[in-house]
Amino acid sequence: MIIRVRAHIKLYIGAGKRRTPFTSGYRPLFDVLEDTKTSGMITLLDRDDFGPGDEGVVEIKFINANCEEGTRFHIYESVEPLGEGFVLELLETSS
């Protein structure tokens, strides 16, 4: 199942965090339910890239994630989270 949402995200700054910006199509891991990571894809809505320290609204397609408006999540590339976010609006659910 694919769930498309509009979400507010924030990337962390610091040692062991992402050092370069990403563009639309970025596919990190998301921790939507504690200790349950899922894949997804971020689409940027109002900019060309999103870098460390940035905050803003994006569209995310989660794969097999159970979420609703207000659901909080973390963004990962490895073991440590590189950012966080929360769901603003559910846009579409498809099989």
Biopython code that builds the backbone (N, CA, C, O; Angstrom):
import numpy as np
from Bio.PDB.StructureBuilder import StructureBuilder

atoms = [
    (1, "MET", "N", (0.836, -1.169, 0.000)),
    (1, "MET", "CA", (0.000, 0.000, 0.000)),
    (1, "MET", "C", (0.889, 1.242, 0.000)),
    (1, "MET", "O", (1.891, 1.283, 0.714)),
    (2, "ILE", "N", (0.541, 2.230, -0.775)),
    (2, "ILE", "CA", (1.264, 3.503, -0.833)),
    (2, "ILE", "C", (0.357, 4.594, -0.276)),
    (2, "ILE", "O", (-0.802, 4.714, -0.672)),
    (3, "ILE", "N", (0.893, 5.380, 0.642)),
    (3, "ILE", "CA", (0.152, 6.488, 1.233)),
    (3, "ILE", "C", (0.898, 7.768, 0.885)),
    (3, "ILE", "O", (2.075, 7.921, 1.214)),
    (4, "ARG", "N", (0.211, 8.677, 0.222)),
    (4, "ARG", "CA", (0.817, 9.964, -0.151)),
    (4, "ARG", "C", (0.310, 11.020, 0.825)),
    (4, "ARG", "O", (-0.896, 11.159, 1.029)),
    (5, "VAL", "N", (1.247, 11.771, 1.432)),
    (5, "VAL", "CA", (0.901, 12.771, 2.442)),
    (5, "VAL", "C", (1.618, 14.079, 2.168)),
    (5, "VAL", "O", (2.618, 14.121, 1.450)),
    (6, "ARG", "N", (1.097, 15.133, 2.746)),
    (6, "ARG", "CA", (1.814, 16.404, 2.823)),
    (6, "ARG", "C", (2.319, 16.465, 4.256)),
    (6, "ARG", "O", (1.554, 16.244, 5.195)),
    (7, "ALA", "N", (3.618, 16.766, 4.432)),
    (7, "ALA", "CA", (4.224, 16.730, 5.758)),
    (7, "ALA", "C", (5.174, 17.899, 5.958)),
    (7, "ALA", "O", (5.704, 18.460, 4.999)),
    (8, "HIS", "N", (5.377, 18.252, 7.200)),
    (8, "HIS", "CA", (6.367, 19.253, 7.572)),
    (8, "HIS", "C", (7.583, 18.488, 8.079)),
    (8, "HIS", "O", (7.467, 17.656, 8.979)),
    (9, "ILE", "N", (8.766, 18.773, 7.494)),
    (9, "ILE", "CA", (9.982, 18.081, 7.938)),
    (9, "ILE", "C", (11.065, 19.086, 8.311)),
    (9, "ILE", "O", (11.031, 20.250, 7.913)),
    (10, "LYS", "N", (12.028, 18.595, 9.089)),
    (10, "LYS", "CA", (13.178, 19.393, 9.509)),
    (10, "LYS", "C", (14.395, 18.475, 9.494)),
    (10, "LYS", "O", (14.355, 17.374, 10.044)),
    (11, "LEU", "N", (15.483, 18.932, 8.859)),
    (11, "LEU", "CA", (16.740, 18.171, 8.869)),
    (11, "LEU", "C", (17.640, 18.695, 9.972)),
    (11, "LEU", "O", (17.766, 19.903, 10.171)),
    (12, "TYR", "N", (18.266, 17.767, 10.686)),
    (12, "TYR", "CA", (19.187, 18.120, 11.760)),
    (12, "TYR", "C", (20.532, 18.579, 11.195)),
    (12, "TYR", "O", (20.876, 18.290, 10.048)),
    (13, "ILE", "N", (21.280, 19.297, 12.027)),
    (13, "ILE", "CA", (22.648, 19.713, 11.725)),
    (13, "ILE", "C", (23.549, 19.098, 12.785)),
    (13, "ILE", "O", (23.174, 19.040, 13.956)),
    (14, "GLY", "N", (24.729, 18.638, 12.391)),
    (14, "GLY", "CA", (25.680, 18.151, 13.382)),
    (14, "GLY", "C", (26.505, 16.990, 12.882)),
    (14, "GLY", "O", (26.348, 16.528, 11.751)),
    (15, "ALA", "N", (27.384, 16.531, 13.742)),
    (15, "ALA", "CA", (28.264, 15.412, 13.419)),
    (15, "ALA", "C", (27.437, 14.158, 13.162)),
    (15, "ALA", "O", (26.509, 13.855, 13.911)),
    (16, "GLY", "N", (27.771, 13.449, 12.124)),
    (16, "GLY", "CA", (27.067, 12.218, 11.789)),
    (16, "GLY", "C", (25.749, 12.429, 11.077)),
    (16, "GLY", "O", (25.027, 11.467, 10.817)),
    (17, "LYS", "N", (25.421, 13.673, 10.757)),
    (17, "LYS", "CA", (24.175, 13.981, 10.048)),
    (17, "LYS", "C", (24.488, 14.237, 8.577)),
    (17, "LYS", "O", (25.653, 14.303, 8.185)),
    (18, "ARG", "N", (23.450, 14.381, 7.774)),
    (18, "ARG", "CA", (23.618, 14.659, 6.351)),
    (18, "ARG", "C", (24.346, 15.990, 6.177)),
    (18, "ARG", "O", (24.058, 16.956, 6.883)),
    (19, "ARG", "N", (25.290, 16.038, 5.235)),
    (19, "ARG", "CA", (26.077, 17.255, 5.016)),
    (19, "ARG", "C", (25.698, 17.989, 3.737)),
    (19, "ARG", "O", (26.046, 19.158, 3.570)),
    (20, "THR", "N", (24.997, 17.325, 2.842)),
    (20, "THR", "CA", (24.645, 17.938, 1.559)),
    (20, "THR", "C", (23.119, 17.957, 1.394)),
    (20, "THR", "O", (22.419, 17.156, 2.014)),
    (21, "PRO", "N", (22.609, 18.862, 0.567)),
    (21, "PRO", "CA", (21.173, 18.907, 0.327)),
    (21, "PRO", "C", (20.704, 17.731, -0.526)),
    (21, "PRO", "O", (21.503, 17.102, -1.219)),
    (22, "PHE", "N", (19.413, 17.439, -0.471)),
    (22, "PHE", "CA", (18.821, 16.458, -1.375)),
    (22, "PHE", "C", (17.807, 17.156, -2.273)),
    (22, "PHE", "O", (17.397, 18.284, -1.999)),
    (23, "THR", "N", (17.405, 16.480, -3.346)),
    (23, "THR", "CA", (16.418, 17.012, -4.291)),
    (23, "THR", "C", (15.204, 16.089, -4.316)),
    (23, "THR", "O", (15.203, 15.047, -3.660)),
    (24, "SER", "N", (14.179, 16.463, -5.064)),
    (24, "SER", "CA", (12.994, 15.616, -5.216)),
    (24, "SER", "C", (13.413, 14.230, -5.689)),
    (24, "SER", "O", (14.331, 14.084, -6.496)),
    (25, "GLY", "N", (12.731, 13.224, -5.175)),
    (25, "GLY", "CA", (13.061, 11.850, -5.520)),
    (25, "GLY", "C", (13.909, 11.170, -4.463)),
    (25, "GLY", "O", (14.192, 9.978, -4.574)),
    (26, "TYR", "N", (14.320, 11.908, -3.436)),
    (26, "TYR", "CA", (15.132, 11.364, -2.343)),
    (26, "TYR", "C", (14.339, 10.266, -1.633)),
    (26, "TYR", "O", (13.160, 10.444, -1.326)),
    (27, "ARG", "N", (15.000, 9.115, -1.372)),
    (27, "ARG", "CA", (14.326, 7.947, -0.815)),
    (27, "ARG", "C", (14.994, 7.457, 0.481)),
    (27, "ARG", "O", (15.670, 6.427, 0.479)),
    (28, "PRO", "N", (14.806, 8.188, 1.575)),
    (28, "PRO", "CA", (15.375, 7.736, 2.849)),
    (28, "PRO", "C", (14.463, 6.683, 3.490)),
    (28, "PRO", "O", (13.434, 6.309, 2.928)),
    (29, "LEU", "N", (14.857, 6.220, 4.660)),
    (29, "LEU", "CA", (13.990, 5.374, 5.480)),
    (29, "LEU", "C", (13.231, 6.282, 6.435)),
    (29, "LEU", "O", (13.720, 7.340, 6.831)),
    (30, "PHE", "N", (12.031, 5.853, 6.796)),
    (30, "PHE", "CA", (11.205, 6.599, 7.739)),
    (30, "PHE", "C", (10.824, 5.679, 8.887)),
    (30, "PHE", "O", (10.480, 4.516, 8.677)),
    (31, "ASP", "N", (10.888, 6.204, 10.089)),
    (31, "ASP", "CA", (10.441, 5.479, 11.273)),
    (31, "ASP", "C", (9.102, 6.093, 11.662)),
    (31, "ASP", "O", (9.047, 7.090, 12.382)),
    (32, "VAL", "N", (8.012, 5.476, 11.170)),
    (32, "VAL", "CA", (6.674, 6.009, 11.398)),
    (32, "VAL", "C", (6.091, 5.442, 12.687)),
    (32, "VAL", "O", (5.490, 6.167, 13.479)),
    (33, "LEU", "N", (6.272, 4.165, 12.883)),
    (33, "LEU", "CA", (5.898, 3.524, 14.139)),
    (33, "LEU", "C", (7.193, 3.138, 14.819)),
    (33, "LEU", "O", (8.115, 2.660, 14.158)),
    (34, "GLU", "N", (7.283, 3.328, 16.102)),
    (34, "GLU", "CA", (8.532, 3.077, 16.813)),
    (34, "GLU", "C", (9.135, 1.733, 16.445)),
    (34, "GLU", "O", (8.454, 0.708, 16.490)),
    (35, "ASP", "N", (10.406, 1.736, 16.083)),
    (35, "ASP", "CA", (11.169, 0.542, 15.719)),
    (35, "ASP", "C", (10.665, -0.150, 14.454)),
    (35, "ASP", "O", (10.991, -1.317, 14.232)),
    (36, "THR", "N", (9.885, 0.528, 13.623)),
    (36, "THR", "CA", (9.417, -0.037, 12.365)),
    (36, "THR", "C", (9.766, 0.937, 11.249)),
    (36, "THR", "O", (9.091, 1.952, 11.078)),
    (37, "LYS", "N", (10.800, 0.641, 10.500)),
    (37, "LYS", "CA", (11.210, 1.536, 9.421)),
    (37, "LYS", "C", (10.554, 1.111, 8.107)),
    (37, "LYS", "O", (10.352, -0.075, 7.847)),
    (38, "THR", "N", (10.231, 2.102, 7.294)),
    (38, "THR", "CA", (9.622, 1.859, 5.996)),
    (38, "THR", "C", (10.278, 2.769, 4.970)),
    (38, "THR", "O", (10.907, 3.767, 5.323)),
    (39, "SER", "N", (10.131, 2.425, 3.725)),
    (39, "SER", "CA", (10.695, 3.226, 2.644)),
    (39, "SER", "C", (9.693, 4.301, 2.221)),
    (39, "SER", "O", (8.507, 4.226, 2.541)),
    (40, "GLY", "N", (10.186, 5.281, 1.513)),
    (40, "GLY", "CA", (9.323, 6.332, 1.001)),
    (40, "GLY", "C", (10.109, 7.247, 0.090)),
    (40, "GLY", "O", (11.325, 7.113, -0.046)),
    (41, "MET", "N", (9.404, 8.187, -0.539)),
    (41, "MET", "CA", (10.054, 9.125, -1.452)),
    (41, "MET", "C", (9.548, 10.533, -1.175)),
    (41, "MET", "O", (8.345, 10.761, -1.043)),
    (42, "ILE", "N", (10.489, 11.477, -1.089)),
    (42, "ILE", "CA", (10.150, 12.870, -0.822)),
    (42, "ILE", "C", (10.116, 13.662, -2.122)),
    (42, "ILE", "O", (11.023, 13.560, -2.948)),
    (43, "THR", "N", (9.059, 14.454, -2.295)),
    (43, "THR", "CA", (8.956, 15.400, -3.401)),
    (43, "THR", "C", (8.939, 16.802, -2.814)),
    (43, "THR", "O", (8.094, 17.114, -1.974)),
    (44, "LEU", "N", (9.864, 17.648, -3.248)),
    (44, "LEU", "CA", (9.924, 19.025, -2.769)),
    (44, "LEU", "C", (8.854, 19.845, -3.456)),
    (44, "LEU", "O", (8.613, 19.672, -4.651)),
    (45, "LEU", "N", (8.207, 20.738, -2.720)),
    (45, "LEU", "CA", (7.092, 21.507, -3.271)),
    (45, "LEU", "C", (7.450, 22.943, -3.627)),
    (45, "LEU", "O", (6.921, 23.481, -4.600)),
    (46, "ASP", "N", (8.329, 23.574, -2.868)),
    (46, "ASP", "CA", (8.568, 24.997, -3.076)),
    (46, "ASP", "C", (10.045, 25.368, -3.202)),
    (46, "ASP", "O", (10.415, 26.527, -3.013)),
    (47, "ARG", "N", (10.884, 24.388, -3.519)),
    (47, "ARG", "CA", (12.326, 24.639, -3.640)),
    (47, "ARG", "C", (12.968, 23.551, -4.480)),
    (47, "ARG", "O", (12.352, 22.520, -4.749)),
    (48, "ASP", "N", (14.203, 23.779, -4.893)),
    (48, "ASP", "CA", (14.933, 22.812, -5.703)),
    (48, "ASP", "C", (15.727, 21.822, -4.870)),
    (48, "ASP", "O", (15.953, 20.689, -5.292)),
    (49, "ASP", "N", (16.156, 22.254, -3.671)),
    (49, "ASP", "CA", (16.875, 21.341, -2.788)),
    (49, "ASP", "C", (16.549, 21.631, -1.327)),
    (49, "ASP", "O", (16.013, 22.687, -0.989)),
    (50, "PHE", "N", (16.882, 20.674, -0.474)),
    (50, "PHE", "CA", (16.551, 20.728, 0.951)),
    (50, "PHE", "C", (17.799, 20.295, 1.702)),
    (50, "PHE", "O", (18.231, 19.149, 1.581)),
    (51, "GLY", "N", (18.384, 21.209, 2.482)),
    (51, "GLY", "CA", (19.669, 20.912, 3.117)),
    (51, "GLY", "C", (19.603, 20.844, 4.630)),
    (51, "GLY", "O", (18.569, 21.135, 5.230)),
    (52, "PRO", "N", (20.707, 20.460, 5.240)),
    (52, "PRO", "CA", (20.794, 20.395, 6.695)),
    (52, "PRO", "C", (20.380, 21.728, 7.325)),
    (52, "PRO", "O", (20.827, 22.791, 6.895)),
    (53, "GLY", "N", (19.528, 21.661, 8.343)),
    (53, "GLY", "CA", (19.026, 22.855, 9.009)),
    (53, "GLY", "C", (17.749, 23.409, 8.394)),
    (53, "GLY", "O", (17.088, 24.256, 8.994)),
    (54, "ASP", "N", (17.393, 22.933, 7.187)),
    (54, "ASP", "CA", (16.178, 23.409, 6.531)),
    (54, "ASP", "C", (14.936, 22.809, 7.179)),
    (54, "ASP", "O", (14.972, 21.724, 7.759)),
    (55, "GLU", "N", (13.841, 23.547, 7.062)),
    (55, "GLU", "CA", (12.538, 23.130, 7.543)),
    (55, "GLU", "C", (11.523, 23.531, 6.496)),
    (55, "GLU", "O", (11.644, 24.610, 5.915)),
    (56, "GLY", "N", (10.514, 22.690, 6.229)),
    (56, "GLY", "CA", (9.507, 23.060, 5.252)),
    (56, "GLY", "C", (8.501, 21.962, 4.988)),
    (56, "GLY", "O", (8.563, 20.878, 5.569)),
    (57, "VAL", "N", (7.565, 22.271, 4.091)),
    (57, "VAL", "CA", (6.491, 21.343, 3.737)),
    (57, "VAL", "C", (6.868, 20.606, 2.457)),
    (57, "VAL", "O", (7.305, 21.215, 1.481)),
    (58, "VAL", "N", (6.693, 19.288, 2.476)),
    (58, "VAL", "CA", (7.018, 18.420, 1.342)),
    (58, "VAL", "C", (5.882, 17.419, 1.159)),
    (58, "VAL", "O", (4.981, 17.318, 1.991)),
    (59, "GLU", "N", (5.944, 16.689, 0.061)),
    (59, "GLU", "CA", (5.037, 15.570, -0.163)),
    (59, "GLU", "C", (5.856, 14.294, -0.007)),
    (59, "GLU", "O", (6.983, 14.215, -0.497)),
    (60, "ILE", "N", (5.298, 13.301, 0.670)),
    (60, "ILE", "CA", (5.994, 12.027, 0.868)),
    (60, "ILE", "C", (5.075, 10.894, 0.452)),
    (60, "ILE", "O", (3.892, 10.891, 0.790)),
    (61, "LYS", "N", (5.619, 9.928, -0.285)),
    (61, "LYS", "CA", (4.920, 8.679, -0.578)),
    (61, "LYS", "C", (5.535, 7.619, 0.323)),
    (61, "LYS", "O", (6.671, 7.196, 0.109)),
    (62, "PHE", "N", (4.780, 7.190, 1.335)),
    (62, "PHE", "CA", (5.222, 6.126, 2.234)),
    (62, "PHE", "C", (4.808, 4.782, 1.644)),
    (62, "PHE", "O", (3.733, 4.666, 1.055)),
    (63, "ILE", "N", (5.643, 3.781, 1.799)),
    (63, "ILE", "CA", (5.307, 2.420, 1.385)),
    (63, "ILE", "C", (4.982, 1.621, 2.634)),
    (63, "ILE", "O", (5.822, 1.471, 3.521)),
    (64, "ASN", "N", (3.753, 1.107, 2.701)),
    (64, "ASN", "CA", (3.293, 0.293, 3.830)),
    (64, "ASN", "C", (3.482, 0.966, 5.176)),
    (64, "ASN", "O", (4.010, 0.357, 6.107)),
    (65, "ALA", "N", (3.060, 2.206, 5.289)),
    (65, "ALA", "CA", (3.119, 2.917, 6.566)),
    (65, "ALA", "C", (1.700, 3.218, 7.017)),
    (65, "ALA", "O", (0.864, 3.647, 6.223)),
    (66, "ASN", "N", (1.441, 2.996, 8.263)),
    (66, "ASN", "CA", (0.135, 3.285, 8.830)),
    (66, "ASN", "C", (0.225, 4.645, 9.515)),
    (66, "ASN", "O", (0.818, 4.764, 10.587)),
    (67, "CYS", "N", (-0.361, 5.670, 8.898)),
    (67, "CYS", "CA", (-0.268, 7.000, 9.488)),
    (67, "CYS", "C", (-1.546, 7.787, 9.248)),
    (67, "CYS", "O", (-2.391, 7.412, 8.435)),
    (68, "GLU", "N", (-1.661, 8.876, 9.973)),
    (68, "GLU", "CA", (-2.809, 9.774, 9.847)),
    (68, "GLU", "C", (-2.313, 11.182, 10.122)),
    (68, "GLU", "O", (-1.143, 11.377, 10.453)),
    (69, "GLU", "N", (-3.195, 12.168, 9.987)),
    (69, "GLU", "CA", (-2.799, 13.545, 10.266)),
    (69, "GLU", "C", (-2.270, 13.637, 11.690)),
    (69, "GLU", "O", (-2.875, 13.112, 12.625)),
    (70, "GLY", "N", (-1.134, 14.310, 11.843)),
    (70, "GLY", "CA", (-0.520, 14.470, 13.155)),
    (70, "GLY", "C", (0.521, 13.416, 13.489)),
    (70, "GLY", "O", (1.267, 13.578, 14.455)),
    (71, "THR", "N", (0.592, 12.321, 12.701)),
    (71, "THR", "CA", (1.578, 11.276, 12.961)),
    (71, "THR", "C", (2.987, 11.851, 12.852)),
    (71, "THR", "O", (3.318, 12.520, 11.873)),
    (72, "ARG", "N", (3.800, 11.590, 13.848)),
    (72, "ARG", "CA", (5.197, 12.046, 13.854)),
    (72, "ARG", "C", (6.095, 10.917, 13.365)),
    (72, "ARG", "O", (5.789, 9.741, 13.559)),
    (73, "PHE", "N", (7.208, 11.285, 12.727)),
    (73, "PHE", "CA", (8.139, 10.289, 12.199)),
    (73, "PHE", "C", (9.555, 10.847, 12.215)),
    (73, "PHE", "O", (9.757, 12.055, 12.339)),
    (74, "HIS", "N", (10.529, 9.957, 12.088)),
    (74, "HIS", "CA", (11.934, 10.333, 11.942)),
    (74, "HIS", "C", (12.413, 9.884, 10.566)),
    (74, "HIS", "O", (11.892, 8.928, 9.992)),
    (75, "ILE", "N", (13.409, 10.587, 10.052)),
    (75, "ILE", "CA", (13.994, 10.303, 8.748)),
    (75, "ILE", "C", (15.393, 9.740, 8.975)),
    (75, "ILE", "O", (16.165, 10.297, 9.756)),
    (76, "TYR", "N", (15.728, 8.633, 8.294)),
    (76, "TYR", "CA", (17.010, 7.957, 8.487)),
    (76, "TYR", "C", (17.716, 7.705, 7.159)),
    (76, "TYR", "O", (17.079, 7.544, 6.119)),
    (77, "GLU", "N", (19.063, 7.675, 7.218)),
    (77, "GLU", "CA", (19.892, 7.131, 6.142)),
    (77, "GLU", "C", (20.698, 5.960, 6.681)),
    (77, "GLU", "O", (21.121, 5.085, 5.924)),
    (78, "SER", "N", (20.907, 5.947, 7.977)),
    (78, "SER", "CA", (21.651, 4.874, 8.625)),
    (78, "SER", "C", (21.037, 4.659, 10.002)),
    (78, "SER", "O", (19.814, 4.665, 10.143)),
    (79, "VAL", "N", (21.864, 4.471, 11.009)),
    (79, "VAL", "CA", (21.378, 4.174, 12.350)),
    (79, "VAL", "C", (20.812, 5.407, 13.064)),
    (79, "VAL", "O", (19.795, 5.319, 13.752)),
    (80, "GLU", "N", (21.466, 6.539, 12.898)),
    (80, "GLU", "CA", (21.046, 7.765, 13.578)),
    (80, "GLU", "C", (20.027, 8.533, 12.736)),
    (80, "GLU", "O", (20.165, 8.592, 11.514)),
    (81, "PRO", "N", (18.997, 9.127, 13.371)),
    (81, "PRO", "CA", (18.039, 9.931, 12.598)),
    (81, "PRO", "C", (18.703, 11.189, 12.051)),
    (81, "PRO", "O", (19.525, 11.803, 12.730)),
    (82, "LEU", "N", (18.350, 11.574, 10.827)),
    (82, "LEU", "CA", (18.905, 12.799, 10.264)),
    (82, "LEU", "C", (17.876, 13.909, 10.212)),
    (82, "LEU", "O", (18.192, 15.038, 9.839)),
    (83, "GLY", "N", (16.625, 13.589, 10.591)),
    (83, "GLY", "CA", (15.586, 14.606, 10.622)),
    (83, "GLY", "C", (14.311, 14.053, 11.217)),
    (83, "GLY", "O", (14.237, 12.891, 11.616)),
    (84, "GLU", "N", (13.303, 14.917, 11.268)),
    (84, "GLU", "CA", (12.011, 14.532, 11.817)),
    (84, "GLU", "C", (10.906, 15.251, 11.076)),
    (84, "GLU", "O", (11.162, 16.183, 10.314)),
    (85, "GLY", "N", (9.678, 14.819, 11.301)),
    (85, "GLY", "CA", (8.558, 15.474, 10.669)),
    (85, "GLY", "C", (7.241, 15.007, 11.239)),
    (85, "GLY", "O", (7.191, 14.154, 12.126)),
    (86, "PHE", "N", (6.162, 15.588, 10.707)),
    (86, "PHE", "CA", (4.831, 15.159, 11.081)),
    (86, "PHE", "C", (3.895, 15.348, 9.888)),
    (86, "PHE", "O", (4.092, 16.238, 9.060)),
    (87, "VAL", "N", (2.886, 14.502, 9.819)),
    (87, "VAL", "CA", (1.928, 14.498, 8.708)),
    (87, "VAL", "C", (0.939, 15.650, 8.901)),
    (87, "VAL", "O", (0.304, 15.767, 9.949)),
    (88, "LEU", "N", (0.819, 16.492, 7.882)),
    (88, "LEU", "CA", (-0.139, 17.590, 7.886)),
    (88, "LEU", "C", (-1.467, 17.166, 7.286)),
    (88, "LEU", "O", (-2.529, 17.572, 7.759)),
    (89, "GLU", "N", (-1.405, 16.327, 6.217)),
    (89, "GLU", "CA", (-2.622, 15.983, 5.477)),
    (89, "GLU", "C", (-2.409, 14.683, 4.711)),
    (89, "GLU", "O", (-1.368, 14.483, 4.086)),
    (90, "LEU", "N", (-3.402, 13.807, 4.765)),
    (90, "LEU", "CA", (-3.394, 12.592, 3.921)),
    (90, "LEU", "C", (-3.939, 12.999, 2.568)),
    (90, "LEU", "O", (-5.007, 13.605, 2.489)),
    (91, "LEU", "N", (-3.219, 12.675, 1.496)),
    (91, "LEU", "CA", (-3.630, 13.063, 0.153)),
    (91, "LEU", "C", (-4.225, 11.903, -0.644)),
    (91, "LEU", "O", (-5.187, 12.086, -1.390)),
    (92, "GLU", "N", (-3.644, 10.696, -0.482)),
    (92, "GLU", "CA", (-4.097, 9.574, -1.305)),
    (92, "GLU", "C", (-3.584, 8.266, -0.711)),
    (92, "GLU", "O", (-2.477, 8.205, -0.176)),
    (93, "THR", "N", (-4.394, 7.234, -0.810)),
    (93, "THR", "CA", (-3.997, 5.877, -0.418)),
    (93, "THR", "C", (-4.301, 4.958, -1.595)),
    (93, "THR", "O", (-5.403, 4.993, -2.142)),
    (94, "SER", "N", (-3.327, 4.134, -1.989)),
    (94, "SER", "CA", (-3.545, 3.201, -3.092)),
    (94, "SER", "C", (-2.876, 1.875, -2.800)),
    (94, "SER", "O", (-1.944, 1.795, -2.000)),
    (95, "SER", "N", (-3.362, 0.841, -3.455)),
    (95, "SER", "CA", (-2.814, -0.505, -3.249)),
    (95, "SER", "C", (-1.636, -0.758, -4.147)),
    (95, "SER", "O", (-1.050, -1.840, -4.107)),
]
sb = StructureBuilder()
sb.init_structure("model")
sb.init_model(0)
sb.init_chain("A")
sb.init_seg("    ")
for serial, (resi, resn, name, xyz) in enumerate(atoms, 1):
    if name == "N":
        sb.init_residue(resn, " ", resi, " ")
    sb.init_atom(name, np.array(xyz, "f"), 0.0, 1.0, " ", f" {name:<3s}", serial, name[0])
structure = sb.get_structure()
